[in-house]
Amino acid sequence: MPKPRKTLVSLDATPYYHCVSRCVRRAFLCGEDTVTGNSYEHRRQWIEDRLLTLASIFAIDIAAYAVMSNHYHVVLYINHEQAANWSESEVIEQWHQLFKGSLLSQRYAQGETLSKAEHHALSEQVNDWRERLMSISWFMRCSNEPVAREANREDKVTGRFWEGRFKSQALLDEKALAACMAYVDLNPIRARMATTPEQSDHTSIKRRIKQALKVNQPYRLEQQPKELLAFAGNPRADMPDGIPFVLSDYLELVDWSGRIIREDKKGHIPEHLPDILQRLDIDPRNWVYLTKNFEHPFKNLVGAAHHVRQACDAIGKNWVHGISQCAKLFSSA
């Protein structure tokens, strides 16, 4: 029996999660259906626009995404500090961008004065909404439901469009985060939908490269795409919020990995290794496997074996699928 999502998410273990949603029937988000001849390319834009919109509403940032033919990937960062610092008014304002709220919240937003009892009741609602605004389950729900309704209207059908549950993986350390982000960003190349990262439509990597080409110092936080979680540089004492890598190093790593995948080198690793790969201390052969097969070796928890064991203790699990693969694939050269 699947475990409740809340038992698989622990902010004490990590704020980073890789989520995947797949279509349940013969349905497409993009490309041409070979059975009917219909094109659904425009649906990829639906997903991309929805994800980026939700990132501006939720206390959740997007580190990476890729919209494929019948599924999409997104790497999410739960910004607990942002949600905790929102005032009641800010929580209500954010929630009203998604739902109507309640009669009390509507009256409050219109400037009406509430009684002490009414304000107490509203505060309880706000606490629930605050939790939901940093929930990956609510984020994915708000992403998938509108797309499903629109696709069903377009197809003139009823019924389920997405699989019942999206898949999620907790990314417990820098190695898992880098490998998962590269795996997501390289999805179109691996599927032969694109030949280079900068040609990969509806992906975070194309958006980052496009922005980097516009500015002279793409590593600066304020000069990176505002709709994506910024790269904050290598870990240090005065580390700002953001992905713990240098953007230019990561782009080099993705390009290096993409060339190996695209040219099908069959295990041959170029002598030059990107600096970031050396810093992460991952065997290059393991890295190539991870960027091709990140979903398959693991289930819910991904990272170095000792980080997986620590996360198991935090969420009360005695054992987790894939821990032996974590020990193998995140080892050094």
C-alpha positions as CSV (number, residue, x, y, z in Angstrom):
1,M,0.0,0.0,0.0
2,P,1.4,3.5,-0.9
3,K,2.5,5.5,2.1
4,P,0.9,8.9,2.8
5,R,3.0,11.6,1.2
6,K,3.5,13.4,4.5
7,T,5.4,10.4,5.8
8,L,7.9,10.7,2.9
9,V,8.6,14.4,3.2
10,S,10.9,15.7,5.9
11,L,12.1,19.3,5.8
12,D,14.7,18.3,8.5
13,A,16.2,15.9,5.9
14,T,16.0,18.1,2.8
15,P,14.0,20.9,1.2
16,Y,14.6,19.4,-2.4
17,Y,12.2,17.0,-4.1
18,H,12.1,15.5,-7.6
19,C,8.5,15.0,-8.8
20,V,7.2,13.3,-11.9
21,S,3.6,13.2,-13.3
22,R,2.7,10.9,-16.1
23,C,-0.5,10.5,-18.3
24,V,-2.5,7.4,-17.5
25,R,-4.2,6.9,-20.9
26,R,-3.1,7.2,-24.5
27,A,-2.7,11.0,-24.1
28,F,0.0,13.4,-25.1
29,L,1.3,16.7,-23.8
30,C,3.3,17.4,-27.0
31,G,4.2,16.0,-30.4
32,E,1.9,14.1,-32.7
33,D,-0.3,11.1,-31.7
34,T,0.6,8.5,-34.3
35,V,-2.9,6.9,-33.8
36,T,-5.1,9.9,-34.4
37,G,-2.6,12.2,-36.1
38,N,-3.5,15.0,-33.7
39,S,-0.8,17.4,-32.5
40,Y,-0.7,18.3,-28.8
41,E,2.5,20.4,-28.8
42,H,0.7,23.3,-27.3
43,R,0.0,21.4,-24.1
44,R,3.7,21.6,-23.2
45,Q,3.3,25.4,-22.8
46,W,0.3,24.8,-20.6
47,I,2.5,22.9,-18.1
48,E,5.4,25.2,-18.3
49,D,3.3,28.3,-17.7
50,R,1.4,26.7,-14.9
51,L,4.6,25.6,-13.1
52,L,6.1,29.0,-13.3
53,T,2.9,30.7,-12.1
54,L,2.6,28.4,-9.1
55,A,6.2,29.1,-8.1
56,S,5.3,32.8,-7.7
57,I,2.4,31.8,-5.4
58,F,3.6,29.0,-3.3
59,A,6.6,29.1,-0.9
60,I,8.1,26.6,-3.3
61,D,10.8,27.4,-5.9
62,I,11.6,25.5,-9.0
63,A,15.2,24.3,-9.5
64,A,14.7,22.4,-12.7
65,Y,11.9,21.2,-15.0
66,A,11.4,19.4,-18.3
67,V,8.0,18.9,-20.1
68,M,8.1,15.7,-22.2
69,S,5.6,14.0,-24.4
70,N,3.4,12.3,-21.8
71,H,5.0,13.3,-18.5
72,Y,6.9,16.1,-16.9
73,H,9.7,16.4,-14.3
74,V,10.2,19.2,-11.8
75,V,12.7,19.6,-9.0
76,L,11.2,21.7,-6.2
77,Y,12.7,23.6,-3.2
78,I,10.4,24.1,-0.2
79,N,11.1,27.5,1.2
80,H,9.9,27.0,4.7
81,E,11.4,30.3,5.9
82,Q,9.5,32.3,3.4
83,A,6.2,30.7,4.4
84,A,6.9,31.2,8.1
85,N,7.6,34.9,7.5
86,W,4.4,35.6,5.6
87,S,1.9,37.7,7.5
88,E,-1.7,36.5,7.7
89,S,-2.6,39.1,5.0
90,E,0.1,37.8,2.7
91,V,-1.0,34.2,3.2
92,I,-4.6,35.2,2.3
93,E,-3.4,37.1,-0.7
94,Q,-1.4,34.2,-2.0
95,W,-4.2,31.7,-1.4
96,H,-6.8,33.8,-3.1
97,Q,-4.7,33.6,-6.3
98,L,-5.5,29.9,-6.3
99,F,-8.9,29.6,-4.6
100,K,-11.8,31.8,-3.4
101,G,-10.9,31.1,0.2
102,S,-13.7,31.4,2.8
103,L,-16.3,34.0,3.5
104,L,-14.2,35.3,6.4
105,S,-11.1,35.6,4.2
106,Q,-13.1,37.4,1.5
107,R,-14.5,39.9,4.1
108,Y,-11.0,40.4,5.5
109,A,-9.5,41.0,2.1
110,Q,-12.2,43.6,1.4
111,G,-11.2,45.5,4.6
112,E,-14.1,44.6,6.8
113,T,-13.6,44.5,10.5
114,L,-13.9,41.0,12.0
115,S,-15.0,40.2,15.6
116,K,-12.4,38.5,17.9
117,A,-14.1,35.1,17.4
118,E,-14.2,35.5,13.6
119,H,-10.5,36.6,13.5
120,H,-9.6,33.5,15.6
121,A,-11.4,31.3,13.1
122,L,-9.7,33.0,10.2
123,S,-6.3,32.5,11.9
124,E,-6.9,28.8,12.0
125,Q,-7.8,28.8,8.3
126,V,-4.6,30.8,7.5
127,N,-2.5,28.3,9.4
128,D,-3.9,25.5,7.2
129,W,-3.3,27.6,4.0
130,R,0.3,28.4,5.1
131,E,1.0,24.7,5.4
132,R,-0.6,24.0,2.0
133,L,1.4,26.8,0.4
134,M,4.6,24.9,1.1
135,S,3.2,21.4,0.4
136,I,4.5,19.6,-2.7
137,S,1.3,17.6,-2.8
138,W,-0.8,20.8,-3.1
139,F,1.7,22.3,-5.6
140,M,1.3,19.2,-7.9
141,R,-2.4,19.2,-7.4
142,C,-2.7,22.8,-8.5
143,S,-0.5,22.1,-11.5
144,N,-2.2,18.9,-12.7
145,E,-5.9,19.5,-12.1
146,P,-6.3,22.5,-14.4
147,V,-4.3,20.8,-17.2
148,A,-6.4,17.7,-16.9
149,R,-9.7,19.6,-17.1
150,E,-8.5,21.6,-20.1
151,A,-7.2,18.5,-21.9
152,N,-10.5,16.6,-21.2
153,R,-12.4,19.5,-22.7
154,E,-10.2,19.6,-25.7
155,D,-10.4,15.8,-26.2
156,K,-14.2,15.9,-25.4
157,V,-13.8,13.0,-22.9
158,T,-14.2,12.5,-19.2
159,G,-12.1,10.5,-16.7
160,R,-8.6,10.4,-15.3
161,F,-5.9,12.2,-17.3
162,W,-2.9,11.8,-14.9
163,E,-1.8,8.8,-12.9
164,G,-3.4,8.7,-9.4
165,R,-0.2,9.7,-7.6
166,F,2.8,11.7,-8.8
167,K,6.2,10.1,-8.0
168,S,8.5,12.0,-5.6
169,Q,12.1,11.5,-4.6
170,A,13.7,13.4,-1.7
171,L,17.2,14.6,-2.7
172,L,19.2,14.4,0.4
173,D,22.6,16.0,-0.5
174,E,24.5,17.9,-3.2
175,K,25.4,14.8,-5.2
176,A,21.7,13.7,-5.5
177,L,20.6,17.3,-6.3
178,A,23.2,17.8,-9.1
179,A,22.6,14.4,-10.6
180,C,18.8,14.8,-10.5
181,M,18.8,18.3,-12.0
182,A,21.1,17.2,-14.8
183,Y,18.9,14.1,-15.4
184,V,15.8,16.4,-15.7
185,D,17.6,19.0,-17.9
186,L,18.9,16.3,-20.2
187,N,15.6,14.5,-20.7
188,P,14.8,15.9,-24.1
189,I,18.3,15.0,-25.4
190,R,18.0,11.5,-24.1
191,A,14.6,11.2,-25.7
192,R,16.1,12.7,-29.0
193,M,13.6,15.6,-28.9
194,A,16.6,18.0,-29.0
195,T,20.3,17.8,-29.8
196,T,21.6,20.4,-27.4
197,P,20.5,21.9,-24.0
198,E,19.9,25.3,-25.5
199,Q,17.5,23.7,-28.1
200,S,15.5,21.9,-25.4
201,D,12.1,23.6,-25.5
202,H,10.1,23.8,-22.3
203,T,13.0,23.1,-20.0
204,S,14.7,25.1,-17.2
205,I,18.1,24.6,-18.8
206,K,17.1,26.5,-22.0
207,R,15.6,29.3,-19.9
208,R,18.8,29.5,-17.8
209,I,21.1,29.5,-20.9
210,K,18.9,32.1,-22.7
211,Q,19.2,34.4,-19.7
212,A,22.9,33.8,-19.2
213,L,23.6,34.9,-22.8
214,K,21.9,38.2,-22.1
215,V,24.2,39.3,-19.3
216,N,27.9,39.5,-18.6
217,Q,27.9,38.0,-15.2
218,P,25.3,35.1,-15.2
219,Y,26.5,33.9,-11.8
220,R,25.0,36.9,-10.0
221,L,21.7,36.0,-8.3
222,E,19.9,39.1,-9.6
223,Q,20.9,38.3,-13.2
224,Q,19.5,34.8,-13.3
225,P,15.9,34.0,-14.3
226,K,13.6,35.4,-11.6
227,E,11.1,32.6,-12.0
228,L,13.7,29.9,-11.2
229,L,15.6,29.2,-8.0
230,A,19.0,30.9,-8.4
231,F,22.4,29.3,-8.3
232,A,24.1,30.7,-5.2
233,G,27.7,29.4,-5.8
234,N,29.7,26.9,-3.9
235,P,28.9,26.4,-0.1
236,R,30.6,29.0,2.1
237,A,30.1,30.7,5.4
238,D,27.9,33.6,4.0
239,M,25.9,31.4,1.7
240,P,22.7,33.1,0.4
241,D,19.6,31.1,-0.4
242,G,19.9,29.2,-3.7
243,I,21.3,26.1,-5.4
244,P,24.7,25.3,-3.9
245,F,26.7,25.4,-7.2
246,V,28.2,27.9,-9.6
247,L,25.9,28.4,-12.5
248,S,28.7,28.3,-15.1
249,D,30.0,25.1,-13.6
250,Y,26.6,23.5,-13.8
251,L,26.1,24.6,-17.4
252,E,29.5,23.1,-18.3
253,L,28.5,19.8,-16.5
254,V,25.2,19.6,-18.4
255,D,26.9,20.3,-21.7
256,W,29.6,17.7,-21.0
257,S,27.0,15.1,-19.9
258,G,24.8,15.9,-22.9
259,R,27.6,15.3,-25.3
260,I,28.3,11.8,-23.9
261,I,24.6,10.9,-24.1
262,R,24.1,12.4,-27.6
263,E,27.2,10.9,-29.1
264,D,26.6,7.5,-27.4
265,K,30.2,7.0,-26.3
266,K,29.3,3.6,-24.8
267,G,31.3,4.1,-21.6
268,H,34.1,6.2,-22.9
269,I,34.7,9.2,-20.6
270,P,36.7,12.2,-21.9
271,E,39.8,13.0,-19.9
272,H,38.7,16.5,-19.0
273,L,36.2,16.3,-16.2
274,P,34.1,19.4,-15.3
275,D,35.2,21.1,-12.0
276,I,31.9,20.5,-10.4
277,L,32.1,16.8,-10.9
278,Q,35.5,16.7,-9.3
279,R,34.1,18.7,-6.3
280,L,31.2,16.4,-5.9
281,D,33.7,13.5,-6.0
282,I,31.5,11.1,-8.0
283,D,32.9,8.4,-10.3
284,P,32.4,9.8,-13.9
285,R,31.0,6.4,-14.9
286,N,28.4,6.5,-12.2
287,W,27.6,10.1,-13.1
288,V,26.8,9.1,-16.8
289,Y,24.6,6.3,-15.5
290,L,22.8,8.6,-13.1
291,T,22.1,11.2,-15.8
292,K,20.5,8.5,-17.9
293,N,18.7,6.5,-15.3
294,F,18.1,8.6,-12.2
295,E,14.5,7.4,-11.6
296,H,15.1,3.6,-11.8
297,P,17.7,2.7,-9.1
298,F,16.0,4.6,-6.3
299,K,12.5,5.0,-4.8
300,N,11.7,7.9,-2.4
301,L,15.1,8.8,-0.8
302,V,18.2,9.6,-2.9
303,G,21.7,10.5,-1.7
304,A,24.8,9.1,-0.1
305,A,24.0,6.0,1.9
306,H,24.7,7.6,5.3
307,H,22.3,10.5,4.4
308,V,19.6,8.0,3.4
309,R,20.0,6.2,6.8
310,Q,19.7,9.5,8.6
311,A,16.5,10.4,6.7
312,C,15.1,7.0,7.5
313,D,15.6,7.7,11.2
314,A,13.9,11.1,10.8
315,I,10.7,9.8,9.1
316,G,10.6,6.5,11.1
317,K,11.5,4.1,8.3
318,N,13.5,0.9,9.0
319,W,14.6,0.3,5.5
320,V,14.4,2.0,2.1
321,H,14.5,0.6,-1.4
322,G,17.7,1.5,-3.3
323,I,20.1,2.2,-0.5
324,S,22.6,-0.3,-1.9
325,Q,22.5,1.6,-5.2
326,C,23.0,4.9,-3.3
327,A,26.1,3.5,-1.7
328,K,27.4,2.4,-5.2
329,L,26.4,5.2,-7.4
330,F,27.3,8.1,-5.2
331,S,30.8,6.8,-4.4
332,S,34.0,8.5,-5.4
333,A,36.2,7.5,-8.3
